[in-house]
């Protein structure tokens, strides 16, 4: 079945700046893609940037911590599940093991 080998990534983007943090994303994959279905994963770290901005430093100026996962890590994971031999994409630090 074609859908068994299909991935669909649905998400949003920020119109104000190019920051790939704190985006709600839905990844749907066919049963042949090796993803763990029916789970909610939060890669925002212990102190996610959320809610209304209250002044001060712009949210995209936050220092990167060890908890931050680049969105490109999801892209690496998707590419690997599609059979592409790669360990990096843009600013990725590796594949996501929990997906």
N, C-alpha and C positions, 0 to 999 in steps of 0.2 A: 504494500500500500504506500502510495506517495507520501501521505501525511505522517507515516511512521518515521520518515527521514526528513522532516521539515522542522525548522525553528522559526519562531515568531517572537520578536522583541518589540514590546509596546512601551512607550515612555513619553516623557515631555522634555522640553528644553526651557531654558531661561531666556527671556527676551531682553533682559537688562544686561547680562554679562555672560561670558563663556566659562562657566564653572560647572564641572561635572561632579558636584557633590549634592547629596541629599535629594536625589531624584527618585520618585516612585517609578519602578519599572516592573513590568510583567514579562516573564520569559515563559513561553509555552513551547514544549518540544515533543516530538513524536516519541513513541516508546522505544524506538531503535537508537535514539540519540544518547542514552545513558544518563539523563538528568534525573534527579530525585524529585518526584512530583509532589504536589500538595504541601509545600512548606513556605514559610515566611522567613526571609533572611534580612537582617538589619546590619548593614555595613557602615552605619553612620558613626560608629565609635561610641565612647562613653558619654560624650558631651556634644551631641549633634547640633549643627546650626539649624535652628528651626524657629518658627513663629515670626512675629513682626520684628523688623530691625529697629533697634532702639538707639541708634546713633553710635558714635565712636568709630572703630575700625570697620571698614566694609567687610561683609562676610567672606568675600573671596580673598581677603588678605590674611586669613587665618593661617598660622603655621601648620605645615603638614606634620602629622604625628604618625607613630607606628601603627595606630589603629585605622588610619585612613586607607581605603582600598580604591585605587584608581578605577574609573569606569572601564578603562582599557583592559583591566584584568578580566572582566566579563567577556569582552570581545575576544581575548585570547582563548578563553574557555570555549566559547562558541566555535571559533575557527578550528580548534583541536577536535571538537566533537563532529565537525563537518569533514574531518580528514585532512585538514591543512597542517603540515608539519611546521609549527612555529612555537616559539617560547616567548615572543614579544610582539607588541603592537603599540605604537605611539609611546606613552609614558607608563606602560604596564610594568608591574613588578613580578608577574607570574600568573598562573591560572588560579581560579577559585576552586578549592577542593570541596566545599560544602554544597555546590550546585549540582 
